[in-house]
Amino acid sequence: MKGKFKKLAAAFAAVTVLAGSFPSLTWAVDPTSYTAKAGTSVKFNKYLAFDAEASVPTATFDYSVEAGTPIAADPTNDKLAVLAGPVVTSGTPAAVTAPSIARVSFSPSVSKLADETPIFGVASNTTYDVAQQDVIVDLTGVTFTEPGVYRYYILEEETLGDTAATYDVKWDSTNSKFVDNGTSRYRTLDVYVEDVSTTSEYALKITNYVLYNGKITTAAPKAEAASAASGTALTGTSQISTDGAVVAAGTGNSATANADTKTDRYINFYDTKNLSIGKRVDGNQGSKDKYFEFTVEVTGIPAGTQLTIDASKAEEHITDITDANAGASASFGEKYNTADNTSGGGYVLTAAIPDGGSAAKITYKCYLRNNQYITLQGLPIGASYTITETANDYTTAWYGDLAEADVDATTTTSDDFEDFLKTGVNTNVVAKRTASSKTTGAQTVVRDTGSSVVESKDMQYAFQNERSGVLPTGIIMSVAPAAIVGLGVLAAIIAMVVAGKKRAAEEE
């Protein structure tokens, strides 16, 4: 028994000596925890669609981020569990400060898309134009501590008081219009975090971001690189591609699962309308070559908003205005010239806050004569406007207000408007439009928040000026009685003379 014990002791000692001859295995960190991985940034597209003749609207869009709802794994459909995305909050009540999304702004300085295929499926749409900006989700302020799929919900906030923007739409190619996307302005962002541990540490890397329409409440499909079993770590700011992910779909990816909900965008439609002002002169004393002065004021619009003036229906006359026939400044001819109004051009008005004021507005003065009109293009829905024709020695009335008075829902076309300016008798214009009372003073159309504003249709106003008089057609009536008596006396004298000569002739 003692011999057997000695043998075991000797064997143990030998093993101990042998083990001591190998280098010891050490871990840089506690192998039971991961080194936290800071997030990166990811971006996707924000598209703003608007009427083709308008400038890029001045509009801003804000976003909020919240942690998604945890979801258990779905082994039957080979889907992964979802973890709530980590967030950083501050303040009372608590507000999420990370992840964060900076405000996205559009203005006339943003270029229109040269290729509109991503929106319409064709390179160019004649009805609408589109501008694009990036929505950047900054996740650098949060850390991930375990491998898994982390979920966030992103909400595009409605801008207070902005009635021109229609949020979260998609293009309906069948009916050629924008329709609601059905997502309540939400997007779901899944962050894929992988284990990349080594013998020296437990480590993590971010390998993919996937964006979905709406709030996804199901487990996450597997996601991996197109040609590798494990994705490449993402750094910097990654771009969500058209298939809704940063890394292209590969084996096991969500190429088919949830394919209808994956996206790379938000689309908003910014609705604008046009305002036309025309001149009609009537009466036998009405001067067809006289210029009448108009002042237009547009309010209820963001500073920087640009309206384009289409003067193609007044262009042939606008360069020869002088102080003598305009009755005002010749600057109209300086601002409006042929070069300004060639195809693709047009004089631009920019909304600004006046000295001492608090709200942006546009004030514009123009001069029109018979059969002419100009059009202000790109007024946002909800804007207010006032049109004033300066007092003159004509009797003036206006016909217009199409947005309110189109009683039979049949749109009055620009052809009707032009026809009325030429003839003054177009029944569509007269019967279906609000008309003012006639006056010899200044004539003003006011459309503000207290009555009506820019609504769902283009607006056209025809200002009709009339001056008539009774022209002399014969002897002035004030001397007519005396003239008649004189003629009667003269006729009697002539008759007496003739009769006397006749008697004398008979006596001979």
SULQUI-V626520 format. One record per residue. N is the residue number from 1. RES is the residue in one small letter. D_FIRST is the distance of its C-alpha to the first C-alpha in Angstrom with 2 decimals. Layout:
BEGIN
N,RES,D_FIRST  N,RES,D_FIRST
END
This chain:
BEGIN
1,m,0.00  2,k,3.80  3,g,5.36  4,k,5.16  5,f,6.32  6,k,8.70  7,k,10.01  8,l,10.85  9,a,12.47  10,a,14.37  11,a,15.57  12,f,16.80  13,a,18.60  14,a,20.21  15,v,21.47  16,t,22.83  17,v,24.66  18,l,26.00  19,a,27.26  20,g,28.97  21,s,30.92  22,f,32.76  23,p,35.72  24,s,35.19  25,l,37.10  26,t,39.61  27,w,42.42  28,a,45.88  29,v,46.18  30,d,44.12  31,p,43.18  32,t,43.97  33,s,47.72  34,y,50.43  35,t,52.81  36,a,56.07  37,k,58.66  38,a,62.30  39,g,64.89  40,t,67.62  41,s,71.17  42,v,72.67  43,k,76.33  44,f,78.42  45,n,82.15  46,k,84.83  47,y,88.08  48,l,91.40  49,a,94.16  50,f,97.82  51,d,101.36  52,a,102.20  53,e,105.27  54,a,103.51  55,s,101.71  56,v,97.98  57,p,97.89  58,t,96.79  59,a,93.81  60,t,90.41  61,f,87.27  62,d,84.32  63,y,80.83  64,s,78.07  65,v,74.35  66,e,71.96  67,a,68.35  68,g,68.01  69,t,66.51  70,p,62.78  71,i,62.37  72,a,59.31  73,a,58.21  74,d,59.90  75,p,57.42  76,t,59.90  77,n,62.39  78,d,59.80  79,k,60.88  80,l,59.03  81,a,58.81  82,v,61.33  83,l,60.66  84,a,63.41  85,g,64.53  86,p,63.85  87,v,67.02  88,v,68.15  89,t,70.71  90,s,72.96  91,g,75.87  92,t,76.91  93,p,76.99  94,a,74.15  95,a,75.29  96,v,73.15  97,t,73.51  98,a,70.92  99,p,71.06  100,s,74.77  101,i,77.74  102,a,80.79  103,r,84.27  104,v,85.84  105,s,89.53  106,f,92.31  107,s,95.73  108,p,98.58  109,s,96.93  110,v,94.09  111,s,94.89  112,k,95.43  113,l,93.17  114,a,94.76  115,d,92.69  116,e,92.39  117,t,90.37  118,p,87.27  119,i,89.44  120,f,92.11  121,g,90.76  122,v,93.77  123,a,94.50  124,s,97.40  125,n,98.67  126,t,102.36  127,t,102.08  128,y,99.13  129,d,97.53  130,v,93.95  131,a,92.28  132,q,88.53  133,q,86.26  134,d,82.47  135,v,80.46  136,i,77.50  137,v,74.47  138,d,72.70  139,l,68.99  140,t,68.07  141,g,67.93  142,v,65.04  143,t,61.38  144,f,59.02  145,t,55.36  146,e,53.93  147,p,54.69  148,g,57.17  149,v,60.85  150,y,62.82  151,r,66.20  152,y,69.40  153,y,72.83  154,i,75.90  155,l,79.30  156,e,82.63  157,e,84.67  158,e,88.35  159,t,90.62  160,l,92.72  161,g,96.36  162,d,95.90  163,t,97.71  164,a,98.14  165,a,94.49  166,t,93.03  167,y,89.24  168,d,86.64  169,v,88.75  170,k,88.40  171,w,91.03  172,d,92.44  173,s,93.75  174,t,95.40  175,n,97.66  176,s,97.65  177,k,96.68  178,f,93.82  179,v,92.11  180,d,89.43  181,n,85.88  182,g,84.58  183,t,81.69  184,s,83.13  185,r,82.77  186,y,78.92  187,r,76.54  188,t,72.75  189,l,70.70  190,d,67.09  191,v,64.88  192,y,61.99  193,v,59.01  194,e,56.11  195,d,52.55  196,v,52.25  197,s,48.91  198,t,47.14  199,t,43.73  200,s,45.29  201,e,47.15  202,y,48.25  203,a,51.95  204,l,54.98  205,k,58.29  206,i,61.53  207,t,62.43  208,n,65.39  209,y,68.08  210,v,69.82  211,l,73.05  212,y,74.40  213,n,77.64  214,g,77.44  215,k,74.42  216,i,71.59  217,t,69.43  218,t,67.12  219,a,63.79  220,a,63.95  221,p,64.07  222,k,61.65  223,a,63.16  224,e,62.23  225,a,63.97  226,a,66.24  227,s,64.22  228,a,60.75  229,a,57.84  230,s,57.94  231,g,61.05  232,t,62.07  233,a,61.92  234,l,65.36  235,t,66.97  236,g,70.42  237,t,72.79  238,s,72.19  239,q,74.97  240,i,74.78  241,s,76.21  242,t,78.47  243,d,75.54  244,g,74.42  245,a,71.38  246,v,70.75  247,v,68.59  248,a,70.21  249,a,68.97  250,g,66.27  251,t,63.83  252,g,62.70  253,n,65.34  254,s,67.84  255,a,70.55  256,t,71.49  257,a,69.81  258,n,72.19  259,a,74.39  260,d,77.54  261,t,76.48  262,k,75.31  263,t,77.83  264,d,78.55  265,r,81.47  266,y,83.69  267,i,87.37  268,n,90.09  269,f,93.76  270,y,96.26  271,d,99.56  272,t,102.77  273,k,106.41  274,n,109.67  275,l,112.76  276,s,116.16  277,i,119.41  278,g,122.71  279,k,126.43  280,r,129.39  281,v,132.98  282,d,135.88  283,g,139.54  284,n,142.75  285,q,142.18  286,g,138.47  287,s,137.59  288,k,135.20  289,d,134.39  290,k,133.69  291,y,130.14  292,f,128.70  293,e,126.04  294,f,122.72  295,t,119.87  296,v,116.46  297,e,113.72  298,v,110.17  299,t,107.72  300,g,104.40  301,i,102.61  302,p,99.84  303,a,100.93  304,g,100.80  305,t,101.77  306,q,104.12  307,l,106.95  308,t,108.63  309,i,112.41  310,d,113.90  311,a,117.55  312,s,118.28  313,k,120.94  314,a,122.72  315,e,121.92  316,e,125.29  317,h,127.03  318,i,124.56  319,t,125.32  320,d,129.03  321,i,128.84  322,t,130.92  323,d,131.80  324,a,135.10  325,n,133.85  326,a,130.47  327,g,131.84  328,a,128.72  329,s,126.42  330,a,126.33  331,s,122.60  332,f,122.06  333,g,123.28  334,e,120.93  335,k,117.85  336,y,118.82  337,n,119.72  338,t,119.29  339,a,116.23  340,d,114.47  341,n,114.99  342,t,114.32  343,s,111.70  344,g,108.36  345,g,110.00  346,g,111.44  347,y,112.05  348,v,109.01  349,l,109.13  350,t,106.15  351,a,105.48  352,a,105.33  353,i,105.44  354,p,108.96  355,d,109.60  356,g,109.17  357,g,107.80  358,s,104.49  359,a,104.33  360,a,104.69  361,k,107.76  362,i,109.92  363,t,113.68  364,y,115.65  365,k,119.40  366,c,121.16  367,y,124.66  368,l,125.69  369,r,128.98  370,n,130.14  371,n,127.69  372,q,124.89  373,y,121.43  374,i,118.15  375,t,114.61  376,l,111.78  377,q,108.57  378,g,105.12  379,l,105.80  380,p,102.56  381,i,102.67  382,g,103.45  383,a,105.48  384,s,108.85  385,y,112.07  386,t,115.69  387,i,118.54  388,t,121.87  389,e,125.07  390,t,127.25  391,a,130.56  392,n,133.50  393,d,136.98  394,y,135.75  395,t,134.80  396,t,131.06  397,a,128.65  398,w,125.19  399,y,123.55  400,g,119.81  401,d,116.64  402,l,115.26  403,a,111.90  404,e,113.65  405,a,116.76  406,d,115.64  407,v,116.46  408,d,116.21  409,a,112.90  410,t,114.61  411,t,113.74  412,t,116.79  413,t,116.37  414,s,117.38  415,d,120.18  416,d,121.68  417,f,121.37  418,e,123.07  419,d,125.72  420,f,126.55  421,l,126.95  422,k,129.37  423,t,131.37  424,g,130.68  425,v,130.82  426,n,127.40  427,t,126.85  428,n,123.04  429,v,123.12  430,v,125.87  431,a,124.72  432,k,120.98  433,r,120.77  434,t,121.32  435,a,124.60  436,s,125.77  437,s,129.22  438,k,131.69  439,t,132.33  440,t,134.22  441,g,131.55  442,a,128.03  443,q,126.08  444,t,122.38  445,v,119.49  446,v,116.65  447,r,113.30  448,d,110.74  449,t,108.04  450,g,110.73  451,s,112.30  452,s,110.77  453,v,108.64  454,v,107.57  455,e,106.43  456,s,105.52  457,k,108.49  458,d,110.44  459,m,113.39  460,q,116.92  461,y,119.88  462,a,123.45  463,f,125.85  464,q,129.41  465,n,132.26  466,e,135.85  467,r,139.19  468,s,142.50  469,g,146.17  470,v,149.62  471,l,151.47  472,p,155.36  473,t,156.83  474,g,160.63  475,i,163.14  476,i,161.55  477,m,162.00  478,s,163.26  479,v,166.49  480,a,166.78  481,p,169.30  482,a,171.79  483,a,171.41  484,i,172.14  485,v,175.29  486,g,176.43  487,l,175.99  488,g,177.95  489,v,180.82  490,l,180.81  491,a,180.89  492,a,183.83  493,i,185.73  494,i,185.14  495,a,186.29  496,m,189.47  497,v,190.27  498,v,189.80  499,a,191.95  500,g,194.70  501,k,194.85  502,k,195.07  503,r,198.04  504,a,199.81  505,a,199.41  506,e,200.80  507,e,203.87  508,e,204.69
END
